[in-house]
Amino acid sequence: MVDQRGYVAKSGTGLCWRTSYWTPAMAIEECDPDLIPKVVAAAKPAPAPAPAPAAATPKPAAQKITLAADTLFDFDKATLRPEGVRALDDLLFRIKDITPEVIIAVGHADRFGSDGYNQTLSEKRAATVKDYMIGKGVEANRIHTEGKGETQPVTKADQCQGAKSKKVIECLQPDRRVEIEVVGTKTAN
């Protein structure tokens, strides 16, 4: 028996006191050394197995890639050119080690054409990129598309001035683009 102070209660001759409620499960080393190994061995839990080596935690990865629309598409078109197919294949190769959470394809257009026309064209370009990626095995529900029309030009207002001409169309090329953002988890190599 252990008293309130945590000391083992003993008689004047050094024998351990036990109450009427004592059981072998209450044995202590100092008083019952022959009971401890049996009780402890039965009550002692098996040692925990060594933890398995921690798997490499996947790293979040995000990549934003801008592909020029004139590489992907002809001027005023939403059909992939052979160069566009190669550019998308290259993109898919570069992100092969990423398990995508979401892929966002955003189409853009230059200032030529009405706002409505350019909005529709930019949406069609983004949809064409999505369709191609789905055809290459990317899950459709992972790809989100949108079109920005001519609302987010890369060129400055004082650049590319003048009426529609070959020179101005070439100058506005940076505005005709598809931006693709891939957000996902990088898999271990």
MILOGU-876200 format. One record per residue: z, x, y of N, C-alpha, C in turn; residue in three letters. Coordinates in pm, whole numbers, padded with zeros to 5 digits, always signed. Atoms other than C-alpha are relative to their C-alpha. Layout:
# residues N
ZXYZXYZXYala
...
END
This chain:
# residues 189
+00000+00085-00117+00000+00000+00000+00000+00090+00124met
+00008-00074-00125-00081+00120+00352+00069-00086+00105val
-00072+00078-00101+00149+00019+00636-00084-00020+00125asp
+00072+00033-00124+00055-00095+00986-00048+00123+00075gln
+00038-00124-00068+00035+00261+01109-00110+00076-00073arg
+00102-00067+00077-00215+00357+00837+00056+00102-00097gly
-00063-00092+00094+00038+00557+00632+00019-00067-00134tyr
-00026+00052+00134+00077+00517+00255+00150-00023-00013val
-00143+00033+00017+00409+00337+00183+00047+00055-00135ala
-00053-00062+00121+00620+00535-00069+00149-00024-00011lys
-00144+00012+00025+00959+00506-00231+00067+00131+00033ser
-00076-00122-00029+01232+00760-00176-00032+00111-00099gly
+00031-00102+00100+01118+00940-00492-00147+00042+00007thr
+00138-00041-00020+00755+00967-00369-00103-00084-00074gly
+00094+00089+00068+00605+00683-00571-00062-00096+00100leu
+00069+00092-00090+00347+00460-00402+00047-00142-00027cys
-00037+00140+00011+00451+00104-00332-00127-00084-00014trp
+00109+00095+00014+00226-00182-00441+00056-00139+00019arg
-00043+00139-00016+00245-00544-00342-00046-00077-00123thr
+00042+00083+00114+00200-00831-00588-00149-00036+00010ser
+00143+00029-00019-00150-00869-00444-00089+00119-00032tyr
+00077-00123+00025-00256-00516-00539-00094-00019-00118trp
+00098-00002+00109-00570-00479-00751-00057+00141-00008thr
+00059-00135+00009-00752-00168-00877-00103+00026+00110pro
+00096-00019-00109-01010-00227-00607+00068+00052+00125ala
-00075-00046-00117-00734-00146-00354+00054+00141-00020met
-00051-00133+00031-00664+00194-00516-00039+00098+00109ala
+00027-00105-00097-00640+00493-00285+00020+00135-00069ile
+00001-00132+00061-00690+00860-00368+00141+00056-00019glu
-00134-00059+00003-00333+00961-00288+00090-00059-00108glu
-00089+00066+00095-00171+00706-00520-00063-00021-00138cys
+00068+00036+00125-00428+00632-00791-00122+00087-00024asp
+00117-00085+00014-00650+00937-00842-00083-00030-00125pro
+00076+00028+00121-00744+00831-01194-00083-00128+00011asp
+00077+00123-00018-00872+00492-01069-00116+00016+00098leu
+00099-00015-00107-01075+00618-00776-00141+00027-00053ile
+00137-00022+00042-01374+00765-00961-00065-00123-00062pro
+00055+00120+00063-01419+00447-01166-00032-00105+00104lys
+00019+00103-00101-01378+00214-00871-00109+00043+00098val
+00096-00048-00098-01573+00430-00629-00139+00006-00062val
+00130-00008+00065-01849+00490-00881-00062-00138-00014ala
+00053+00135+00015-01883+00116-00941-00034-00060+00136ala
+00019+00063-00130-01857+00024-00573-00094+00079+00090ala
+00081-00085-00087-02050+00315-00429-00148-00038-00013lys
+00142+00035+00009-02405+00211-00342-00083+00122-00036pro
+00091-00108+00036-02689+00416-00478-00050+00066+00128ala
+00048-00066-00121-02807+00677-00234-00137-00056+00038pro
+00127+00053-00051-03090+00557-00017-00110+00100-00031ala
+00110-00094+00026-03426+00702-00114-00040+00069+00129pro
+00045-00074-00119-03561+00963+00118-00110-00079+00068ala
+00103+00078-00069-03769+00798+00386-00137+00062-00024pro
+00137-00046+00018-04140+00819+00330-00045+00067+00129ala
+00048-00062-00123-04321+01045+00571-00061-00107+00091pro
+00048+00101-00094-04393+00844+00880-00151+00012+00014ala
+00146+00002-00018-04753+00738+00900-00029+00024+00147ala
+00038-00024-00139-04929+00847+01212-00014-00134+00071ala
+00007+00123-00077-04879+00577+01469-00135-00007+00069thr
+00130+00010-00067-05215+00447+01584+00018+00008+00151pro
-00007-00016-00145-05284+00539+01943-00088-00104+00068lys
+00086+00092-00074-05402+00277+02187-00112+00080+00066pro
+00113-00070-00059-05742+00369+02312-00081-00099+00083ala
+00088+00082-00083-05958+00234+02588-00111+00089+00051ala
+00114-00074-00052-06302+00348+02683-00083-00097+00082gln
+00090+00081-00081-06518+00214+02963-00128+00080+00016lys
+00129-00068+00000-06883+00299+02939-00097-00085+00082ile
+00102+00070-00078-07154+00207+03186-00137+00043-00051thr
+00136-00027+00046-07504+00179+03048-00096-00059+00102leu
+00097+00046-00099-07788+00156+03294-00087-00109-00061ala
+00078+00113+00051-07970-00173+03254-00145+00040-00021ala
+00139-00038+00023-08306+00000+03289-00016+00085-00125asp
+00004-00064+00131-08216+00202+02981-00003-00108-00107thr
-00010+00108+00098-08127-00116+02795-00117-00098+00013leu
+00097+00108-00027-08378-00353+02958-00105+00044+00100phe
+00101-00019-00104-08698-00350+03155+00047-00075+00125asp
-00032+00068-00125-08674-00455+03520-00027-00150-00016phe
+00012+00146+00001-08615-00833+03542-00008-00057-00142asp
+00005+00046+00140-08576-00863+03160+00140+00007-00063lys
-00125-00003+00075-08296-00926+02909-00026+00029-00148ala
+00036-00038+00136-08473-00798+02595+00024+00150-00014thr
-00031-00141+00018-08349-00465+02457-00126+00084-00019leu
+00106-00099+00016-08586-00172+02493+00040+00094-00115arg
-00038-00097+00105-08600+00095+02217+00107+00098+00049pro
-00103-00090-00055-08400+00326+02448+00135-00070+00007glu
-00123+00078-00003-08143+00048+02484+00064-00010-00136gly
-00051+00004+00137-08109+00017+02108+00066+00133-00033val
-00059-00132+00026-08049+00392+02085+00130+00019+00078arg
-00122-00013-00081-07793+00378+02368+00115-00079-00062ala
-00105+00081+00063-07601+00098+02195+00042+00059-00134leu
-00036-00067+00126-07617+00278+01859+00090+00119+00027asp
-00083-00113-00038-07475+00586+02030+00140-00046+00039asp
-00130+00055-00039-07198+00377+02183+00080-00039-00124leu
-00070+00043+00122-07110+00225+01845+00046+00121-00081leu
-00041-00122+00070-07101+00574+01693+00122+00063+00068phe
-00111-00061-00074-06868+00700+01968+00130-00076-00016arg
-00123+00079+00012-06622+00415+01911+00033-00032-00146ile
-00020+00031+00142-06631+00421+01529+00144+00022-00044lys
-00139-00026+00036-06272+00555+01515+00097-00092+00072asp
-00086+00095-00071-06140+00263+01721-00011-00136-00067ile
-00003+00138+00048-06033-00069+01573+00010-00086+00126thr
+00001+00069-00129-06131-00295+01861+00089-00124+00004pro
-00071+00124-00030-05897-00555+02003-00095-00091+00076glu
+00097+00075-00079-06156-00661+02257-00105+00097+00054val
+00109-00073-00063-06491-00540+02379-00054-00093+00109ile
+00046+00081-00112-06596-00662+02721-00133+00058+00049ile
+00133-00040-00050-06964-00646+02818-00027-00079+00127ala
+00021+00064-00129-07030-00717+03185-00138+00041+00052val
+00134-00025-00052-07387-00751+03308-00004-00009+00152gly
+00017-00003-00146-07494-00676+03665-00150-00002+00032his
+00139+00004-00046-07816-00723+03863-00008+00058+00141ala
+00017-00048-00137-07963-00584+04182-00016-00119+00095asp
+00004+00105-00102-08013-00782+04504-00129-00081+00001arg
+00125+00075+00002-08369-00895+04431+00015-00125-00084phe
-00013+00128+00068-08387-01260+04332+00114-00080+00060gly
-00106+00085-00055-08162-01553+04416+00132+00030-00069ser
-00133-00020+00060-07789-01546+04350+00005-00063-00140asp
-00002+00070+00128-07831-01801+04071-00082+00070-00107gly
+00088-00071+00094-08120-01614+03909+00067+00129-00049tyr
-00065-00126+00037-07932-01283+03916+00125-00022-00085asn
-00117+00032+00082-07618-01445+03777-00045-00028-00144gln
+00050+00035+00133-07814-01590+03485-00054+00124-00071thr
+00055-00121+00059-07998-01260+03426+00112+00093-00048leu
-00111-00089+00039-07673-01062+03421+00074-00056-00123ser
-00065+00061+00117-07519-01311+03173-00086+00018-00125glu
+00090-00019+00115-07827-01290+02947+00004+00143-00050lys
-00006-00141+00040-07811-00910+02948+00128+00028-00078arg
-00127-00020+00071-07444-00913+02847-00004-00067-00137ala
+00010+00072+00127-07519-01172+02575-00089+00075-00099ala
+00088-00079+00088-07802-00955+02438+00076+00118-00060thr
-00082-00112+00049-07562-00659+02411+00097-00052-00107val
-00093+00058+00097-07309-00883+02233-00072-00030-00132lys
+00074+00034+00121-07569-01013+01987-00036+00124-00080asp
+00035-00123+00070-07680-00661+01906+00122+00058-00072tyr
-00121-00057+00060-07323-00543+01844+00047-00083-00119met
-00035+00087+00113-07255-00844+01621-00090+00033-00119ile
+00094-00038+00105-07566-00753+01424+00034+00133-00066gly
-00041-00129+00053-07416-00407+01374+00140-00004-00061lys
-00126+00013+00072-07092-00545+01228+00125-00020+00084gly
-00116+00025-00084-06863-00593+01528+00031-00150-00007val
-00039+00141+00010-06666-00918+01494-00030-00073+00131glu
+00042+00078-00119-06803-01184+01731+00118-00037+00088ala
-00115+00044-00080-06456-01298+01837+00066+00115+00075asn
-00054-00116-00072-06380-00944+01962-00079+00031+00127arg
+00088-00035-00112-06664-00937+02215+00001-00113+00103ile
-00001+00095-00113-06629-01110+02552-00110+00045+00096his
+00107-00036-00094-06925-01125+02789+00018-00075+00131thr
+00005+00066-00129-06963-01207+03152-00109+00063+00084glu
+00102-00050-00091-07218-01168+03424+00054-00004+00142gly
-00046-00009-00140-07147-01059+03780-00116-00018+00098lys
+00114+00016-00090-07497-01112+03914-00016+00122+00088gly
+00018-00109-00097-07549-00906+04228+00125+00024+00082glu
-00122-00002-00081-07187-00936+04348+00073+00134+00005thr
-00072-00128+00003-07072-00582+04258-00097+00117-00004gln
+00097-00111+00000-07343-00337+04361+00071+00136+00006pro
-00048-00138-00007-07290+00035+04316-00055+00067+00126val
+00061-00059-00119-07528+00125+04597+00068-00054+00126thr
-00061+00038-00128-07403+00112+04956-00098-00088+00079lys
+00081+00094-00078-07529-00145+05206-00112+00069+00078ala
+00103-00069-00080-07721+00118+05407-00100+00077-00088asp
+00095-00063+00092-07899+00252+05097-00107-00101-00040gln
+00104+00084+00061-08220+00115+04946-00048-00112+00092cys
+00044+00102-00094-08330-00068+05256-00149-00024-00013gln
+00141+00033+00000-08659-00245+05275-00032-00112-00096gly
+00047+00108+00087-08866-00503+05096-00016+00052-00142ala
+00017-00032+00141-08923-00509+04724-00123+00090-00018lys
+00106-00096+00027-09125-00201+04634+00048+00088-00115ser
-00038-00088+00111-09131+00052+04352+00111+00094+00042lys
-00101-00094-00050-08929+00294+04566+00137-00068+00012lys
-00127+00071-00018-08660+00034+04651+00056-00043-00136val
-00045+00039+00134-08646-00094+04290+00065+00120-00071ile
-00059-00121+00059-08584+00265+04173+00132+00035+00066glu
-00123-00030-00073-08321+00312+04443+00115-00091-00044cys
-00102+00098+00040-08136-00003+04328+00038+00008-00149leu
-00025-00011+00144-08132+00109+03963+00149+00002-00036gln
-00142-00001+00038-07755+00184+03961+00066-00139+00002pro
-00057+00135-00007-07688-00182+04048-00034-00081-00125asp
+00042+00070+00122-07871-00297+03732+00064+00074-00117arg
-00075-00072+00103-07623-00206+03465+00076-00098-00089arg
-00092+00072+00088-07408-00324+03178+00119+00091-00022val
-00122-00076+00023-07051-00205+03166+00064-00054-00127glu
-00062+00039+00126-06888-00207+02826+00135+00068-00006ile
-00135-00053+00013-06515-00166+02791+00051-00033-00139glu
-00053+00015+00136-06364-00112+02448+00149+00027+00006val
-00145-00017+00004-05991-00166+02406+00041-00023-00145val
-00040+00014+00139-05840-00105+02067+00097+00111-00040gly
-00091-00098+00054-05639+00124+01844-00079+00108-00070thr
+00071-00114+00061-05760+00468+01751+00058+00022-00138lys
-00045-00021+00136-05744+00516+01377+00015+00148-00026thr
-00025-00141+00033-05614+00836+01223-00120+00057-00074ala
+00114-00065+00067-05879+01080+01109+00044+00064-00128asn
END
